[in-house]
Amino acid sequence: MEALLRLNALPAGQSGTVAAVDGQGALERRLQELGLTRGALVRCLDRRKSGRAGCYDVRGTVLALRRSDSRGVWLECKS
């Protein structure tokens, strides 16, 4: 069964597939330009202890995103 989860809630070491990007204007476009498009596989590499940022592997590229920016990305994750 697949569950929807926001990217900022994805635990380190886990992965999911992008289901939707729910940003506002320029932010949504920027996230998509970074490779966060529907169907892309995303793996959480690390999460900062402060909880304000996370590192993700997206299409072979490592991205560091603020928690506020990663909230707009919805993932389908196997539970």
Secondary structure, 3 states (H helix, E strand, C coil): CEEEEEHHHCCCCCEEEEEEECCCCHHHHHHHHCCCCCCCEEEEEEECCCCCEEEEEECCEEEEEEHHHHCCEEEEEEC
